Amino acid sequence: MKEYKTITQIAGPLVFVEKTDPIGYGELVQLKLPDGTIKNGQVLDTSDNLVVVQVFEGTSGIDRESRVKFLGETIKLGVSKEMLGRILNGAGKPIDGGPEIIPEKRIDINGAAINPYSRASPADFIQTGVSTIDATNTLVRGQKLPIFSGSGLPHNEIALQIARQAKVVGQDVNFVVIFAAMGITNEEAQYFMRDFEQTGALERSVVFLNLADDPAVERLVTPRMALTTAEYLAFEKDMHVLVILTDMTNYCESLREIGAAREEIPGRRGYPGYMYTDLAMIYERAGMIKGKKGSITQIPILTMIGDDITHPIPDLTGYITEGQIVLNRELHRKGIYPPIDVLPSLSRLMNLGIGKGKTREDHKNTSDQLYAGYAEGRDLRGLVAIVGEEALSERDKRFLKFAAEFENKFVRQKRDEDRSITETLTLGWKLFTIFPKNELTRISGELKEKYYKEEKMKI
């Protein structure tokens, strides 16, 4: 392998090298500094006579005397079942004080999208224990369902709660969680590590932590490391894997930073024009393959800058994924946890994973009625602000009461409260007793007879 001493320019995390031999895109690079320090990098761009290298450990100390060696291979992650129960950094190296992981095989982290023809249709319900997700925005195995949050909202707590509680009901399956955090502070990293260790969730998890002071380049590698591990465990070890990626906004900021260092022509709000493709390459690595027992389900989390759902990151994410769960600042101000707003939230695959034999026969009707009742109650709050509650009819007052009870009893739950789907649906029927039976217009007579009657008798 040839060594080059032809560095022409250094810009941010990038080094520009003149070359004579053909160099492949994504190839690994070793840089040897004059004092003997070794740094690693990856080819980001290659043209007739110039190669752009992104350096993982930052470019400080690199000068024209530094030697550049192209290694002829792409980034590979050593994977093994021994990764379960381990905490790794964003580059896949252990940071929990344990031994090095002995790999069973090494896999290219860039992976490949699942062929649409060989994809199996998602159909199994995943119970998260969070009522607002399970009842009205159901997560289905093999789905990608993002959480849209805002700065200061408790998305990390919700992510940890889902990581602890997620399970496939009624099936004895190997269910594991891969948790990848990007651009987080040291304080957040300690919080995540402590939570995983104290609750015992670490035993069935692999945790990747990329810190805010780690190089931006490593942030681009972290989700790919997590998904490569997920693909290995799902499609070679027959496990059902839930991948939680937080925070995709930090990932996109790194894309923008490197795009600026390369002097690319920016797209919307300064993000690179290829951000849609880049995000799709991550999100589309979720799903199930016909003939394989395992599956990959994804919950990416992103903070909407300025709480703006039309910002490029949530906007593009919404195009690629199958729905979204939206957190609400007003619910958070009221002290309601988790502050999930069911009205703008949506799970496009919900109907594939619910109903008789999967959750319960009344699930769809109950969900529709909860949604309709809450939407009408919320609208009436605006009217009350203008005309006062006294001006409302008795029917309107019931809807107003329902909206308040829905937030306080159905949305609100403890951070360690794991509600089963039966408990969640029963709670919905308890709320329906606020209305006379004839006002439950979204529920069939047969189901009203069975469930409404039971709850009315208990009161």
C-alpha beads as a LAMMPS data file, in Angstrom:
LAMMPS data file: protein, C-alpha beads

459 atoms
458 bonds

1 atom types
1 bond types

-500.0 500.0 xlo xhi
-500.0 500.0 ylo yhi
-500.0 500.0 zlo zhi

Masses

1 110.0

Atoms # bond

1 1 1 0.000 0.000 0.000
2 1 1 1.347 3.367 -1.051
3 1 1 1.854 6.209 1.368
4 1 1 1.163 9.756 0.171
5 1 1 2.759 12.963 1.436
6 1 1 0.573 15.123 -0.786
7 1 1 -1.840 16.864 1.613
8 1 1 -2.845 20.115 -0.104
9 1 1 -5.511 21.508 2.231
10 1 1 -7.146 20.926 5.622
11 1 1 -10.701 22.234 6.248
12 1 1 -12.544 21.384 9.477
13 1 1 -12.686 17.576 9.753
14 1 1 -11.537 17.163 6.109
15 1 1 -8.124 16.599 4.548
16 1 1 -7.579 17.039 0.784
17 1 1 -4.940 14.711 -0.732
18 1 1 -3.512 14.622 -4.268
19 1 1 -3.328 11.052 -5.615
20 1 1 -1.978 9.018 -8.486
21 1 1 -3.716 5.638 -8.064
22 1 1 -7.470 4.850 -8.200
23 1 1 -9.057 5.185 -4.742
24 1 1 -12.526 3.823 -3.861
25 1 1 -15.363 5.799 -2.239
26 1 1 -15.796 4.976 1.473
27 1 1 -12.293 3.443 1.686
28 1 1 -10.551 3.504 5.070
29 1 1 -7.530 5.758 5.504
30 1 1 -4.676 5.864 8.016
31 1 1 -2.866 9.143 8.687
32 1 1 0.541 9.091 10.355
33 1 1 1.542 12.418 11.935
34 1 1 5.199 13.528 12.191
35 1 1 5.213 12.683 15.932
36 1 1 4.117 9.082 15.189
37 1 1 0.437 9.538 16.167
38 1 1 -1.950 7.491 14.032
39 1 1 -5.363 8.885 13.035
40 1 1 -8.083 7.160 11.058
41 1 1 -10.356 8.447 8.340
42 1 1 -12.620 7.559 5.460
43 1 1 -12.732 8.627 1.806
44 1 1 -15.640 11.032 1.365
45 1 1 -15.032 12.093 -2.220
46 1 1 -12.699 11.026 -4.993
47 1 1 -12.005 12.703 -8.347
48 1 1 -9.328 12.412 -11.052
49 1 1 -6.478 13.776 -8.963
50 1 1 -7.891 14.691 -5.547
51 1 1 -9.286 12.692 -2.622
52 1 1 -11.283 14.179 0.257
53 1 1 -10.748 12.308 3.542
54 1 1 -12.905 12.820 6.639
55 1 1 -10.808 12.263 9.783
56 1 1 -12.512 10.557 12.740
57 1 1 -10.314 11.934 15.520
58 1 1 -10.256 15.543 14.264
59 1 1 -7.563 17.194 12.150
60 1 1 -5.509 18.965 14.845
61 1 1 -1.796 18.240 14.457
62 1 1 -2.032 17.165 10.804
63 1 1 0.330 19.036 8.474
64 1 1 1.901 18.611 5.011
65 1 1 4.525 16.250 6.455
66 1 1 1.838 13.778 7.580
67 1 1 1.683 10.532 5.631
68 1 1 -1.617 9.216 4.235
69 1 1 -2.157 5.501 3.582
70 1 1 -5.277 4.138 1.784
71 1 1 -6.161 0.718 3.207
72 1 1 -8.303 -0.632 0.348
73 1 1 -11.323 -1.603 2.465
74 1 1 -14.473 0.059 3.842
75 1 1 -15.515 0.429 7.524
76 1 1 -16.488 -2.942 8.931
77 1 1 -17.976 -3.705 12.337
78 1 1 -17.015 -6.867 14.198
79 1 1 -20.337 -8.369 15.357
80 1 1 -21.182 -11.129 17.815
81 1 1 -23.925 -12.129 20.260
82 1 1 -21.499 -11.059 22.992
83 1 1 -22.438 -7.442 22.175
84 1 1 -25.655 -7.851 24.190
85 1 1 -25.289 -6.192 27.579
86 1 1 -22.456 -3.943 26.380
87 1 1 -22.049 -0.150 26.123
88 1 1 -19.980 1.011 23.128
89 1 1 -18.909 4.385 21.776
90 1 1 -20.130 5.732 18.436
91 1 1 -17.339 3.909 16.603
92 1 1 -18.236 0.527 18.132
93 1 1 -15.459 0.350 20.790
94 1 1 -16.395 -0.774 24.364
95 1 1 -16.547 2.052 26.953
96 1 1 -18.026 0.057 29.858
97 1 1 -14.711 -1.228 31.204
98 1 1 -15.384 -4.724 29.859
99 1 1 -13.166 -6.787 27.534
100 1 1 -12.874 -6.249 23.778
101 1 1 -15.624 -7.989 21.794
102 1 1 -14.390 -11.030 19.874
103 1 1 -16.248 -10.839 16.547
104 1 1 -17.957 -13.809 14.922
105 1 1 -17.766 -11.932 11.617
106 1 1 -17.037 -8.476 10.224
107 1 1 -19.762 -6.648 8.266
108 1 1 -19.648 -3.487 6.105
109 1 1 -21.588 -0.856 8.085
110 1 1 -23.192 0.692 4.989
111 1 1 -25.407 -2.373 4.569
112 1 1 -27.939 -2.690 1.774
113 1 1 -31.616 -1.785 1.573
114 1 1 -34.026 -4.729 1.794
115 1 1 -35.307 -5.707 -1.669
116 1 1 -38.981 -4.576 -1.767
117 1 1 -39.996 -7.930 -3.311
118 1 1 -38.525 -9.918 -0.415
119 1 1 -40.021 -7.687 2.330
120 1 1 -42.677 -9.306 4.513
121 1 1 -45.692 -7.237 5.543
122 1 1 -45.617 -6.127 9.217
123 1 1 -48.469 -7.647 11.235
124 1 1 -47.460 -8.193 14.899
125 1 1 -48.343 -5.779 17.688
126 1 1 -45.492 -4.484 19.885
127 1 1 -46.681 -3.442 23.348
128 1 1 -44.737 -0.445 24.661
129 1 1 -46.779 -0.095 27.869
130 1 1 -47.514 3.556 26.931
131 1 1 -51.290 3.968 26.437
132 1 1 -51.171 6.803 23.889
133 1 1 -48.894 4.717 21.634
134 1 1 -50.506 1.294 22.137
135 1 1 -54.140 2.427 21.788
136 1 1 -54.111 5.186 19.180
137 1 1 -50.712 4.997 17.380
138 1 1 -49.903 1.319 17.591
139 1 1 -46.341 0.207 16.887
140 1 1 -46.139 -2.868 14.631
141 1 1 -43.131 -5.174 14.323
142 1 1 -41.005 -4.155 11.322
143 1 1 -42.301 -0.553 11.328
144 1 1 -40.354 2.710 11.494
145 1 1 -42.245 5.123 13.748
146 1 1 -40.410 8.352 14.695
147 1 1 -40.984 10.531 17.765
148 1 1 -41.119 14.267 16.936
149 1 1 -40.082 16.209 20.017
150 1 1 -38.900 19.710 20.937
151 1 1 -35.944 20.882 22.996
152 1 1 -36.571 20.421 26.713
153 1 1 -39.333 17.821 26.240
154 1 1 -38.803 14.397 27.859
155 1 1 -38.139 12.380 24.683
156 1 1 -35.139 10.642 26.257
157 1 1 -37.250 9.431 29.204
158 1 1 -39.904 8.123 26.787
159 1 1 -37.184 6.379 24.730
160 1 1 -35.808 4.685 27.854
161 1 1 -39.310 3.686 28.991
162 1 1 -40.005 2.075 25.590
163 1 1 -36.578 0.369 25.666
164 1 1 -37.400 -1.134 29.084
165 1 1 -41.005 -2.115 28.435
166 1 1 -41.319 -3.069 24.756
167 1 1 -42.411 -6.655 24.180
168 1 1 -44.342 -8.860 21.765
169 1 1 -47.365 -10.076 23.724
170 1 1 -48.256 -13.761 23.773
171 1 1 -45.090 -14.862 21.994
172 1 1 -41.946 -16.215 23.582
173 1 1 -39.428 -14.492 21.327
174 1 1 -35.867 -13.202 21.514
175 1 1 -36.625 -9.481 21.821
176 1 1 -33.637 -7.123 22.045
177 1 1 -33.144 -3.353 22.015
178 1 1 -30.352 -1.453 20.269
179 1 1 -30.075 2.082 21.597
180 1 1 -27.933 4.588 19.677
181 1 1 -27.480 8.128 21.023
182 1 1 -25.817 10.791 18.858
183 1 1 -24.335 14.101 19.950
184 1 1 -25.448 13.786 23.582
185 1 1 -23.799 15.485 26.556
186 1 1 -21.726 13.608 29.135
187 1 1 -24.523 14.145 31.637
188 1 1 -27.087 12.502 29.316
189 1 1 -24.678 9.625 28.617
190 1 1 -24.310 8.951 32.374
191 1 1 -28.111 9.104 32.736
192 1 1 -28.631 6.552 29.938
193 1 1 -25.941 4.187 31.245
194 1 1 -27.276 4.381 34.811
195 1 1 -30.870 3.737 33.691
196 1 1 -29.934 0.727 31.547
197 1 1 -27.817 -0.794 34.336
198 1 1 -30.218 -0.144 37.247
199 1 1 -33.368 -1.399 35.505
200 1 1 -31.735 -4.555 34.140
201 1 1 -32.652 -3.528 30.562
202 1 1 -28.944 -3.683 29.630
203 1 1 -29.012 -7.516 29.599
204 1 1 -31.051 -7.522 26.379
205 1 1 -29.596 -4.323 24.887
206 1 1 -26.636 -3.018 22.928
207 1 1 -25.953 0.671 23.626
208 1 1 -23.971 2.997 21.317
209 1 1 -23.124 6.430 22.768
210 1 1 -21.663 9.211 20.623
211 1 1 -20.951 12.285 22.767
212 1 1 -21.278 15.954 21.774
213 1 1 -17.478 16.415 22.029
214 1 1 -16.786 13.401 19.789
215 1 1 -15.969 14.218 16.151
216 1 1 -18.925 15.074 13.896
217 1 1 -17.742 12.379 11.493
218 1 1 -18.260 9.666 14.116
219 1 1 -21.885 10.845 14.484
220 1 1 -22.502 9.846 10.859
221 1 1 -21.160 6.360 11.563
222 1 1 -23.093 5.695 14.826
223 1 1 -26.572 4.877 13.391
224 1 1 -24.956 2.657 10.760
225 1 1 -23.055 0.765 13.474
226 1 1 -26.335 0.269 15.377
227 1 1 -28.236 -0.918 12.292
228 1 1 -25.447 -3.284 11.216
229 1 1 -25.638 -4.891 14.686
230 1 1 -29.446 -5.022 14.355
231 1 1 -29.285 -6.725 10.928
232 1 1 -26.862 -9.335 12.246
233 1 1 -29.002 -10.143 15.325
234 1 1 -32.280 -10.088 13.341
235 1 1 -31.439 -11.901 10.134
236 1 1 -28.637 -14.216 11.285
237 1 1 -29.601 -14.873 14.930
238 1 1 -33.435 -14.776 14.465
239 1 1 -34.004 -12.057 17.064
240 1 1 -36.661 -9.329 17.047
241 1 1 -34.789 -6.040 17.332
242 1 1 -36.086 -2.609 18.327
243 1 1 -33.655 0.147 17.269
244 1 1 -33.994 3.519 19.047
245 1 1 -31.995 6.357 17.443
246 1 1 -31.741 9.654 19.338
247 1 1 -31.296 12.395 18.247
248 1 1 -31.529 12.435 14.430
249 1 1 -31.356 16.262 14.471
250 1 1 -27.758 16.028 15.777
251 1 1 -27.011 13.559 12.959
252 1 1 -28.360 15.994 10.335
253 1 1 -26.400 18.897 11.872
254 1 1 -23.226 16.831 11.350
255 1 1 -24.220 16.237 7.711
256 1 1 -24.565 20.012 7.314
257 1 1 -21.222 20.677 9.033
258 1 1 -19.357 18.301 6.738
259 1 1 -21.222 19.596 3.679
260 1 1 -20.083 23.128 4.571
261 1 1 -16.461 21.963 5.028
262 1 1 -16.630 20.404 1.535
263 1 1 -18.004 23.705 0.191
264 1 1 -21.055 21.964 -1.248
265 1 1 -23.972 24.023 -2.576
266 1 1 -26.469 23.912 0.321
267 1 1 -30.136 22.916 -0.006
268 1 1 -33.050 23.896 2.278
269 1 1 -31.876 25.812 5.394
270 1 1 -28.258 24.961 4.634
271 1 1 -28.684 21.179 4.804
272 1 1 -27.167 19.151 1.938
273 1 1 -29.421 18.389 -1.020
274 1 1 -28.867 14.651 -0.508
275 1 1 -30.172 14.653 3.094
276 1 1 -33.410 12.913 2.001
277 1 1 -31.435 10.052 0.432
278 1 1 -29.096 9.860 3.412
279 1 1 -31.977 9.604 5.916
280 1 1 -33.756 7.055 3.718
281 1 1 -30.600 4.886 3.722
282 1 1 -30.925 4.734 7.531
283 1 1 -34.704 4.430 7.929
284 1 1 -35.169 1.871 5.150
285 1 1 -32.972 -0.607 7.018
286 1 1 -36.031 -1.497 9.127
287 1 1 -38.427 -4.279 8.224
288 1 1 -38.834 -8.018 7.867
289 1 1 -37.613 -10.410 5.174
290 1 1 -39.725 -13.303 3.876
291 1 1 -38.374 -16.618 5.138
292 1 1 -36.373 -15.000 7.980
293 1 1 -37.625 -15.219 11.549
294 1 1 -36.134 -11.950 12.835
295 1 1 -37.272 -8.355 12.360
296 1 1 -36.033 -4.772 12.789
297 1 1 -38.370 -2.099 14.157
298 1 1 -37.136 1.507 14.344
299 1 1 -38.031 4.429 16.599
300 1 1 -35.941 7.417 15.462
301 1 1 -36.263 10.461 17.761
302 1 1 -35.721 14.000 16.552
303 1 1 -36.061 17.417 18.162
304 1 1 -37.918 19.849 15.912
305 1 1 -35.938 23.094 15.784
306 1 1 -38.226 25.889 17.038
307 1 1 -41.022 23.267 17.419
308 1 1 -41.465 23.602 13.638
309 1 1 -42.912 20.420 12.107
310 1 1 -42.253 21.846 8.598
311 1 1 -38.488 22.049 9.297
312 1 1 -36.541 19.924 6.737
313 1 1 -35.576 17.186 9.246
314 1 1 -39.101 16.239 10.499
315 1 1 -40.523 17.022 7.050
316 1 1 -38.241 14.559 5.215
317 1 1 -38.495 12.012 8.030
318 1 1 -42.296 12.092 7.731
319 1 1 -42.064 11.246 4.016
320 1 1 -39.896 8.183 4.606
321 1 1 -41.364 6.675 7.785
322 1 1 -44.767 5.146 8.527
323 1 1 -46.272 7.828 10.736
324 1 1 -45.055 9.905 13.690
325 1 1 -45.617 10.385 17.427
326 1 1 -45.703 14.093 18.292
327 1 1 -44.883 15.485 21.744
328 1 1 -46.801 18.553 22.907
329 1 1 -45.300 21.435 24.888
330 1 1 -48.659 22.455 26.375
331 1 1 -49.216 18.984 27.876
332 1 1 -45.667 19.135 29.256
333 1 1 -46.421 22.522 30.877
334 1 1 -49.438 20.951 32.593
335 1 1 -47.071 18.387 34.120
336 1 1 -48.473 15.496 32.070
337 1 1 -46.020 12.690 31.255
338 1 1 -45.649 11.418 28.568
339 1 1 -46.787 14.601 26.758
340 1 1 -47.864 12.709 23.616
341 1 1 -50.445 14.586 21.538
342 1 1 -52.630 11.953 19.838
343 1 1 -54.240 14.399 17.377
344 1 1 -51.258 15.090 15.030
345 1 1 -49.762 11.644 15.778
346 1 1 -50.312 8.785 13.364
347 1 1 -49.283 5.166 12.832
348 1 1 -49.897 4.176 9.211
349 1 1 -49.459 0.452 9.900
350 1 1 -51.683 0.389 13.008
351 1 1 -54.568 -1.510 11.376
352 1 1 -52.232 -4.376 10.371
353 1 1 -51.337 -5.131 14.004
354 1 1 -54.585 -4.763 15.943
355 1 1 -57.920 -6.528 16.336
356 1 1 -59.167 -9.923 17.424
357 1 1 -56.368 -12.396 18.118
358 1 1 -53.745 -9.619 18.115
359 1 1 -54.892 -7.041 20.678
360 1 1 -58.666 -7.044 21.259
361 1 1 -61.717 -6.937 19.004
362 1 1 -62.740 -3.439 20.182
363 1 1 -59.307 -1.823 19.610
364 1 1 -60.085 0.026 16.343
365 1 1 -63.505 1.309 17.502
366 1 1 -62.133 2.365 20.914
367 1 1 -59.216 4.217 19.300
368 1 1 -61.518 6.055 16.842
369 1 1 -63.912 7.092 19.628
370 1 1 -61.090 8.298 21.931
371 1 1 -59.654 10.357 19.087
372 1 1 -63.015 11.847 18.074
373 1 1 -64.028 12.684 21.670
374 1 1 -60.686 14.294 22.493
375 1 1 -60.627 16.309 19.230
376 1 1 -64.106 17.732 19.914
377 1 1 -63.258 18.473 23.561
378 1 1 -60.068 20.319 22.562
379 1 1 -61.993 22.425 20.009
380 1 1 -64.512 23.388 22.675
381 1 1 -61.730 24.819 24.888
382 1 1 -61.284 27.564 22.323
383 1 1 -64.995 28.319 22.458
384 1 1 -64.998 28.405 26.287
385 1 1 -62.242 31.045 26.200
386 1 1 -64.621 33.295 24.227
387 1 1 -68.152 32.624 25.588
388 1 1 -67.470 30.954 28.958
389 1 1 -68.441 27.454 30.081
390 1 1 -71.963 28.497 31.172
391 1 1 -72.954 29.108 27.538
392 1 1 -72.252 25.472 26.568
393 1 1 -74.911 22.787 26.179
394 1 1 -74.878 19.706 28.449
395 1 1 -73.496 17.639 25.539
396 1 1 -70.639 20.104 25.006
397 1 1 -69.815 20.076 28.726
398 1 1 -69.476 16.284 28.574
399 1 1 -66.932 16.562 25.748
400 1 1 -65.040 19.242 27.655
401 1 1 -64.926 16.970 30.706
402 1 1 -63.861 14.015 28.528
403 1 1 -60.873 15.969 27.112
404 1 1 -59.680 16.839 30.651
405 1 1 -60.152 13.263 31.920
406 1 1 -58.460 11.854 28.813
407 1 1 -55.334 13.938 29.500
408 1 1 -55.300 13.271 33.242
409 1 1 -56.098 9.566 33.279
410 1 1 -55.313 8.135 29.853
411 1 1 -52.340 10.201 28.619
412 1 1 -50.779 10.686 32.059
413 1 1 -48.883 7.734 33.472
414 1 1 -45.819 7.145 35.630
415 1 1 -42.349 6.850 34.132
416 1 1 -42.138 3.209 35.193
417 1 1 -45.787 2.322 34.558
418 1 1 -46.142 -0.562 32.107
419 1 1 -49.812 -0.795 31.064
420 1 1 -50.954 -3.871 29.172
421 1 1 -53.121 -3.317 26.072
422 1 1 -56.112 -4.744 27.991
423 1 1 -55.609 -2.219 30.821
424 1 1 -55.304 0.594 28.268
425 1 1 -58.496 -0.326 26.385
426 1 1 -60.413 -0.856 29.654
427 1 1 -59.306 2.625 30.751
428 1 1 -60.757 3.966 27.485
429 1 1 -64.129 2.343 28.219
430 1 1 -64.137 3.840 31.736
431 1 1 -63.784 7.289 30.140
432 1 1 -66.645 6.521 27.717
433 1 1 -69.065 6.259 30.659
434 1 1 -68.963 10.101 30.759
435 1 1 -71.266 9.899 27.684
436 1 1 -74.695 8.293 27.270
437 1 1 -74.421 5.202 25.072
438 1 1 -76.045 6.878 22.030
439 1 1 -73.271 9.542 21.862
440 1 1 -70.587 6.895 21.233
441 1 1 -71.038 7.161 17.462
442 1 1 -67.744 5.463 16.453
443 1 1 -68.471 2.170 18.240
444 1 1 -70.674 -0.685 17.005
445 1 1 -73.801 -1.598 19.013
446 1 1 -72.469 -5.081 19.701
447 1 1 -69.242 -3.764 21.310
448 1 1 -71.158 -1.126 23.297
449 1 1 -73.401 -3.866 24.634
450 1 1 -70.427 -5.924 25.750
451 1 1 -67.922 -3.368 27.139
452 1 1 -69.937 -0.223 27.978
453 1 1 -72.375 -2.230 30.077
454 1 1 -69.553 -3.830 32.100
455 1 1 -67.931 -0.480 32.949
456 1 1 -71.300 1.192 33.721
457 1 1 -72.085 -1.558 36.244
458 1 1 -68.788 -0.983 38.071
459 1 1 -69.516 2.708 38.674

Bonds

1 1 1 2
2 1 2 3
3 1 3 4
4 1 4 5
5 1 5 6
6 1 6 7
7 1 7 8
8 1 8 9
9 1 9 10
10 1 10 11
11 1 11 12
12 1 12 13
13 1 13 14
14 1 14 15
15 1 15 16
16 1 16 17
17 1 17 18
18 1 18 19
19 1 19 20
20 1 20 21
21 1 21 22
22 1 22 23
23 1 23 24
24 1 24 25
25 1 25 26
26 1 26 27
27 1 27 28
28 1 28 29
29 1 29 30
30 1 30 31
31 1 31 32
32 1 32 33
33 1 33 34
34 1 34 35
35 1 35 36
36 1 36 37
37 1 37 38
38 1 38 39
39 1 39 40
40 1 40 41
41 1 41 42
42 1 42 43
43 1 43 44
44 1 44 45
45 1 45 46
46 1 46 47
47 1 47 48
48 1 48 49
49 1 49 50
50 1 50 51
51 1 51 52
52 1 52 53
53 1 53 54
54 1 54 55
55 1 55 56
56 1 56 57
57 1 57 58
58 1 58 59
59 1 59 60
60 1 60 61
61 1 61 62
62 1 62 63
63 1 63 64
64 1 64 65
65 1 65 66
66 1 66 67
67 1 67 68
68 1 68 69
69 1 69 70
70 1 70 71
71 1 71 72
72 1 72 73
73 1 73 74
74 1 74 75
75 1 75 76
76 1 76 77
77 1 77 78
78 1 78 79
79 1 79 80
80 1 80 81
81 1 81 82
82 1 82 83
83 1 83 84
84 1 84 85
85 1 85 86
86 1 86 87
87 1 87 88
88 1 88 89
89 1 89 90
90 1 90 91
91 1 91 92
92 1 92 93
93 1 93 94
94 1 94 95
95 1 95 96
96 1 96 97
97 1 97 98
98 1 98 99
99 1 99 100
100 1 100 101
101 1 101 102
102 1 102 103
103 1 103 104
104 1 104 105
105 1 105 106
106 1 106 107
107 1 107 108
108 1 108 109
109 1 109 110
110 1 110 111
111 1 111 112
112 1 112 113
113 1 113 114
114 1 114 115
115 1 115 116
116 1 116 117
117 1 117 118
118 1 118 119
119 1 119 120
120 1 120 121
121 1 121 122
122 1 122 123
123 1 123 124
124 1 124 125
125 1 125 126
126 1 126 127
127 1 127 128
128 1 128 129
129 1 129 130
130 1 130 131
131 1 131 132
132 1 132 133
133 1 133 134
134 1 134 135
135 1 135 136
136 1 136 137
137 1 137 138
138 1 138 139
139 1 139 140
140 1 140 141
141 1 141 142
142 1 142 143
143 1 143 144
144 1 144 145
145 1 145 146
146 1 146 147
147 1 147 148
148 1 148 149
149 1 149 150
150 1 150 151
151 1 151 152
152 1 152 153
153 1 153 154
154 1 154 155
155 1 155 156
156 1 156 157
157 1 157 158
158 1 158 159
159 1 159 160
160 1 160 161
161 1 161 162
162 1 162 163
163 1 163 164
164 1 164 165
165 1 165 166
166 1 166 167
167 1 167 168
168 1 168 169
169 1 169 170
170 1 170 171
171 1 171 172
172 1 172 173
173 1 173 174
174 1 174 175
175 1 175 176
176 1 176 177
177 1 177 178
178 1 178 179
179 1 179 180
180 1 180 181
181 1 181 182
182 1 182 183
183 1 183 184
184 1 184 185
185 1 185 186
186 1 186 187
187 1 187 188
188 1 188 189
189 1 189 190
190 1 190 191
191 1 191 192
192 1 192 193
193 1 193 194
194 1 194 195
195 1 195 196
196 1 196 197
197 1 197 198
198 1 198 199
199 1 199 200
200 1 200 201
201 1 201 202
202 1 202 203
203 1 203 204
204 1 204 205
205 1 205 206
206 1 206 207
207 1 207 208
208 1 208 209
209 1 209 210
210 1 210 211
211 1 211 212
212 1 212 213
213 1 213 214
214 1 214 215
215 1 215 216
216 1 216 217
217 1 217 218
218 1 218 219
219 1 219 220
220 1 220 221
221 1 221 222
222 1 222 223
223 1 223 224
224 1 224 225
225 1 225 226
226 1 226 227
227 1 227 228
228 1 228 229
229 1 229 230
230 1 230 231
231 1 231 232
232 1 232 233
233 1 233 234
234 1 234 235
235 1 235 236
236 1 236 237
237 1 237 238
238 1 238 239
239 1 239 240
240 1 240 241
241 1 241 242
242 1 242 243
243 1 243 244
244 1 244 245
245 1 245 246
246 1 246 247
247 1 247 248
248 1 248 249
249 1 249 250
250 1 250 251
251 1 251 252
252 1 252 253
253 1 253 254
254 1 254 255
255 1 255 256
256 1 256 257
257 1 257 258
258 1 258 259
259 1 259 260
260 1 260 261
261 1 261 262
262 1 262 263
263 1 263 264
264 1 264 265
265 1 265 266
266 1 266 267
267 1 267 268
268 1 268 269
269 1 269 270
270 1 270 271
271 1 271 272
272 1 272 273
273 1 273 274
274 1 274 275
275 1 275 276
276 1 276 277
277 1 277 278
278 1 278 279
279 1 279 280
280 1 280 281
281 1 281 282
282 1 282 283
283 1 283 284
284 1 284 285
285 1 285 286
286 1 286 287
287 1 287 288
288 1 288 289
289 1 289 290
290 1 290 291
291 1 291 292
292 1 292 293
293 1 293 294
294 1 294 295
295 1 295 296
296 1 296 297
297 1 297 298
298 1 298 299
299 1 299 300
300 1 300 301
301 1 301 302
302 1 302 303
303 1 303 304
304 1 304 305
305 1 305 306
306 1 306 307
307 1 307 308
308 1 308 309
309 1 309 310
310 1 310 311
311 1 311 312
312 1 312 313
313 1 313 314
314 1 314 315
315 1 315 316
316 1 316 317
317 1 317 318
318 1 318 319
319 1 319 320
320 1 320 321
321 1 321 322
322 1 322 323
323 1 323 324
324 1 324 325
325 1 325 326
326 1 326 327
327 1 327 328
328 1 328 329
329 1 329 330
330 1 330 331
331 1 331 332
332 1 332 333
333 1 333 334
334 1 334 335
335 1 335 336
336 1 336 337
337 1 337 338
338 1 338 339
339 1 339 340
340 1 340 341
341 1 341 342
342 1 342 343
343 1 343 344
344 1 344 345
345 1 345 346
346 1 346 347
347 1 347 348
348 1 348 349
349 1 349 350
350 1 350 351
351 1 351 352
352 1 352 353
353 1 353 354
354 1 354 355
355 1 355 356
356 1 356 357
357 1 357 358
358 1 358 359
359 1 359 360
360 1 360 361
361 1 361 362
362 1 362 363
363 1 363 364
364 1 364 365
365 1 365 366
366 1 366 367
367 1 367 368
368 1 368 369
369 1 369 370
370 1 370 371
371 1 371 372
372 1 372 373
373 1 373 374
374 1 374 375
375 1 375 376
376 1 376 377
377 1 377 378
378 1 378 379
379 1 379 380
380 1 380 381
381 1 381 382
382 1 382 383
383 1 383 384
384 1 384 385
385 1 385 386
386 1 386 387
387 1 387 388
388 1 388 389
389 1 389 390
390 1 390 391
391 1 391 392
392 1 392 393
393 1 393 394
394 1 394 395
395 1 395 396
396 1 396 397
397 1 397 398
398 1 398 399
399 1 399 400
400 1 400 401
401 1 401 402
402 1 402 403
403 1 403 404
404 1 404 405
405 1 405 406
406 1 406 407
407 1 407 408
408 1 408 409
409 1 409 410
410 1 410 411
411 1 411 412
412 1 412 413
413 1 413 414
414 1 414 415
415 1 415 416
416 1 416 417
417 1 417 418
418 1 418 419
419 1 419 420
420 1 420 421
421 1 421 422
422 1 422 423
423 1 423 424
424 1 424 425
425 1 425 426
426 1 426 427
427 1 427 428
428 1 428 429
429 1 429 430
430 1 430 431
431 1 431 432
432 1 432 433
433 1 433 434
434 1 434 435
435 1 435 436
436 1 436 437
437 1 437 438
438 1 438 439
439 1 439 440
440 1 440 441
441 1 441 442
442 1 442 443
443 1 443 444
444 1 444 445
445 1 445 446
446 1 446 447
447 1 447 448
448 1 448 449
449 1 449 450
450 1 450 451
451 1 451 452
452 1 452 453
453 1 453 454
454 1 454 455
455 1 455 456
456 1 456 457
457 1 457 458
458 1 458 459
